[in-house]
Amino acid sequence: DYYASRGLGDVYKRQGLYNEELLHQITLSSSFWQESLKEIASIKCVNNIRVQGLMIAIDFTDKNHDILPLIMLQKLIYNILKNGVIVGDSYIANTLSSILLFPPYIATKQEIRRCVCSLKRAIIETFPE
């Protein structure tokens, strides 16, 4: 296991921060997010989707496959927020244009599906094909 292999298992267990059930739930939730986000992967402006545990980054490009300009990323974020999903962003000019999600591990499958549907709606609203 990850923490034990780094000598942290006992430290986390003593602090009450390590729980096999919790880690299992996070793994299941992460896998379901990854599977659910495939629904938006085929949208042209979605360049890459990265899921690491419950940290999610979705990278965007414009129709020329260039990094999405900041103004367009802000418009996308506004539309996502309007659709009821709270996201962060990561923007580095000419390098990276991403939205970030940090969902709670207690999100149900129904809530995850609803979130992905809202993301898809906002992306299509921002970038009609």
C-alpha positions in Angstrom: 0.0 0.0 0.0 1.1 3.5 -0.8 1.5 4.9 2.7 3.0 1.8 4.2 5.6 1.7 1.4 6.8 5.1 2.4 6.8 4.4 6.1 3.8 6.6 6.7 1.2 3.9 7.4 1.9 3.8 11.2 2.1 7.6 11.5 -1.2 8.1 9.7 -2.9 5.3 11.7 -1.7 6.8 15.0 -3.1 10.2 14.0 -6.4 8.7 12.9 -5.8 9.8 9.3 -5.5 6.3 7.8 -8.5 4.2 7.2 -8.7 1.3 4.8 -12.4 1.8 4.2 -11.9 5.4 3.5 -9.1 4.7 1.0 -11.3 2.0 -0.7 -14.2 4.5 -1.0 -11.9 7.1 -2.5 -10.5 4.6 -5.0 -14.1 3.6 -6.0 -15.2 7.2 -6.3 -12.1 8.1 -8.3 -12.7 5.2 -10.8 -16.3 6.2 -11.2 -15.2 9.8 -11.9 -12.7 8.6 -14.5 -15.3 6.5 -16.2 -18.0 9.2 -16.1 -15.7 11.9 -17.5 -15.2 9.8 -20.7 -18.5 11.4 -21.7 -16.9 14.7 -22.2 -13.5 13.5 -23.5 -14.7 13.4 -27.1 -15.7 17.1 -27.1 -13.2 18.8 -29.5 -12.0 21.5 -27.0 -11.3 18.9 -24.3 -7.6 18.2 -24.7 -6.9 16.0 -21.7 -8.5 14.7 -18.6 -6.4 13.8 -15.6 -7.7 12.1 -12.5 -5.5 11.4 -9.5 -7.4 10.2 -6.6 -10.1 12.9 -6.2 -8.1 15.6 -7.9 -9.3 16.2 -11.4 -7.9 18.5 -14.1 -9.5 19.0 -17.5 -7.3 20.7 -20.1 -8.8 22.8 -22.9 -7.6 24.0 -26.3 -9.3 26.2 -28.9 -10.4 25.0 -32.4 -6.8 25.3 -33.6 -5.6 23.1 -30.8 -3.8 26.0 -29.1 -4.0 26.6 -25.4 -7.3 28.2 -24.6 -7.0 32.0 -24.0 -7.6 33.1 -20.4 -10.7 35.1 -21.4 -12.3 31.9 -22.8 -11.3 29.9 -19.8 -13.0 32.5 -17.6 -16.1 32.3 -19.8 -16.1 28.5 -19.4 -15.7 28.7 -15.7 -18.6 31.2 -15.5 -20.8 28.8 -17.4 -19.8 25.9 -15.3 -20.6 27.9 -12.1 -23.9 28.9 -13.6 -24.7 25.2 -14.0 -24.1 24.6 -10.3 -20.5 23.1 -10.3 -17.7 24.8 -8.3 -14.4 24.6 -10.1 -10.9 26.1 -9.8 -8.6 26.9 -12.6 -5.0 26.5 -13.6 -3.7 28.9 -16.3 -0.2 29.5 -17.6 -0.1 31.6 -20.8 0.7 29.5 -23.9 1.2 26.4 -21.7 -1.9 25.3 -19.8 -5.5 26.1 -19.6 -7.4 23.8 -17.2 -10.4 23.6 -14.9 -9.8 21.8 -11.6 -12.3 19.8 -9.5 -11.8 18.5 -6.0 -15.0 16.6 -5.3 -15.8 15.2 -1.9 -15.3 11.5 -1.4 -18.8 11.1 -0.2 -20.3 12.2 -3.6 -22.9 9.6 -4.8 -22.8 8.2 -8.3 -26.0 10.2 -9.0 -24.2 13.4 -7.9 -21.2 12.6 -10.0 -23.4 11.9 -13.1 -25.2 15.2 -12.5 -21.9 17.0 -12.2 -20.5 15.6 -15.4 -23.8 16.4 -17.2 -23.5 20.0 -15.9 -19.9 20.2 -17.1 -20.9 18.9 -20.5 -23.7 21.4 -20.8 -21.4 24.3 -19.8 -18.7 23.2 -22.3 -21.1 22.9 -25.1 -22.7 26.3 -24.2 -19.2 27.9 -24.2 -17.9 26.1 -27.3 -20.8 25.3 -29.7 -19.5 23.0 -32.4 
